[in-house]
Amino acid sequence: MLAVFKTIELAALISTLASLASAGLDLGSILHNALSRKLRRRLMDSFEIVMLGVSELGRPLPGMALVACTAALLALLRKRLEAVFVLATVSGPAISYLLKTLTRRARPGPGFDDGILSYFGRYSFPSGHVVFFEVFFGFLGHLAFTFLGGVYRWLLVMGCSLPILLVGPSRVFLGAHWASDVAGGYIIGWLWLVVLMAIYRKAIRLFRGC
């Protein structure tokens, strides 16, 4: 009889330990899931901040201020021809706004208020942000590759490449454009950048005799 009681006590002990272990595993799983959700939310919030920041830089007022400050810096460095062509990069957004009025494609979400350009902001194709970034930062990258050397050349080239790569996904992520608007913006921006750099090279030969 004593052996039977000991067997029952042992079984009860094993059952209790198993229950505690199971509860511990459940608690660990709950904590793990909660931490994972919190981490995912933080990562998503950080990603959204980056997307918003990149996109905000391409709005008319910040974008024009960026162009003006860059041109002024180049002029101070006695790179007046380069300063003129940096100012000429605003022709990229001008082309995109013209194409918007021709295509009149609706945005996937509500129109964005761009001040005096809000009329054009109602339309979607091509992405003006993408065209502007590709032409402006692409031309800056070309200047960095031409005039700088060593690590500074590659740092600035990579620094100019990053916003170009990020602006397209940011416009789709924020619901401001269709993916095809972004693809069209990259193509149009690249074509206009090629034209602008060809004109720049001819201007160098004309004004500097090289």
Secondary structure, 3 states (H helix, E strand, C coil): CHHHHHHHHHHHHHHHHHHHHHHHHHHHHHHHHHHHHHHHHHHHHHHHHHHHHHHHHCCHHHHHHHHHHHHHHHHHCCCHHHHHHHHHCCHHHHHHHHHHHHHCCECCCCCCCCHHHHHHHCECCCCHHHHHHHHHHHHHHHHHHHHCCHHHHHHHHHHHHHHHHHHHHHHHHCCCCCHHHHHHHHHHHHHHHHHHHHHHHHHHHHHHCC
